[in-house]
Amino acid sequence: MKSQTLLAVIFIAFALVSCTENDPNPVLTIEGGQIQGVETEVEGIVAYKGVPFAAPPVGELRWREPQPVVPWEGVKIADTYGDAASQTTWDPESFYGREWQASGTAPFTEDCLYLNIWTPAAGQVDKKLPVAMWIHGGGYREGFAYEPEMDGGVDYASRGVILVQVTYRLGVLGFLSHPRLSEESANGVSGNYGVMDQAAALKWIHDNIEQFGGDPNNIMIFGQSAGGGSVQTLLASPKSKNYVAKAISMSAGGLGAGRRPALPFDTVQNNNKKMLDYFDITTLEEMRFLSFDSLTALVNKYGAETGKRTFFSPVVDNYFLNGSFSEMAQANKIPDIPYMFGFTANDMNDMTKAVADFCLLREEQSDKPAYAYLFSRQLPGDESGAFHSSDLWYVFHSFEHSWRPFTTGDEALGLHMVDCWTNFAKYGDPNGKDGGEWTPYTKETPEFMVFDANETDDISAMTDSPEFLGGGFPR
């Protein structure tokens, strides 16, 4: 009788394991409780939308470090994106408003600490797939993780890479440094909340991604513009750098000033105090009483009346950040991992030297590769060229969300770039596991990979012309 009971228990256990393996969308247990995703148009790929990675930073948690997830009861069905961070919405008639067509696609609130996951291996804890954590741009003041041009989760997951998109606090709510806030903080500093959100998301991924089939020790972080600057901040921070296995920084410079470099903490918090003092706002109660719109209006009014512009971005506070990315890189205090840095041909500024200098520094410090690229595709439809952020449709293969008359060459280029980005996540080599023509940028081979396309699918992946060998590039 006992042997029959034992056999029954073994059979039931085997059946449960088999069901889990055969179910592409099992219930998972993560920080906070149980969760289930939604199946996508591609068989076997499951999406998890609006997964909380921290407590809502509202009320007394406004302008505080991200706190642990609030537990929930039952099974959360992750079928809806979380709110985007409070921000001033795009003017639909502005350049980027027309390009992104994102107006009205997301609610903007302070309850914004959510991430989205696409995986082909939900519940397969032994799968150990590489993970790519995406950080959106927007000048640290706007944008969100699931803008239409970043709709590439299925493309990444179909290539065996788990894509995780992260939303974080922005603007005055994400980066306000102020003496009053520093006084109430256990660490004696304030600001950097937005990048601390990113670091909290990175740690959450490390601690939970096995449930989604991911490898916690193989996380690539990548981002563009302010997202690329955020990547650099996470690489420089002692709170986050040890969780990163590979990194891609897009349109955020390299060695040197970069895009919106980290500023001195004391200078920033004193300037912010002067700004709020100008309106007789001197207590934390008064500061937290004001809505995001009211705070933003005051910032704008202060600039208009005094001529002093207020910036909100990372600061060197000697807690989350001990120095700028360039300083930490030069001191060899960033992770010893593969890197990929690049920009677009008509970007905000010429980043050739900054990217090249970073790659050459890494060659001196490490035997890990550092790759450089230039996205030079002159986009079809008008004369805007390869403008800042134009590479996003290609990196995420999201052409259906654009008005532009993309060609078959654009389609091929987009698929090629997704291959490069996912290969880098897998192997630390954009060519793939067997290598290829894209070589690291070194003194011996000072070459940028050049991404371009034409009508005949002839992707100009590289050029031997002298202007692309360590120097500038044609405008």
Helices and strands as residue ranges (DSSP letters): H 2-22, E 28-30, E 33-36, E 38-39, E 46-52, G 59-61, E 75-77, E 84-85, H 95-100, E 108-109, E 114-119, E 129-135, G 148-150, H 153-158, E 162-166, H 171-175, H 179-184, H 193-208, G 209-212, E 214-224, H 226-236, G 241-243, E 246-250, E 263-264, H 265-277, H 284-289, H 292-306, E 315-316, H 325-330, E 339-344, H 352-365, E 370-375, H 392-395, G 399-401, H 408-427, E 449-451, G 466-468
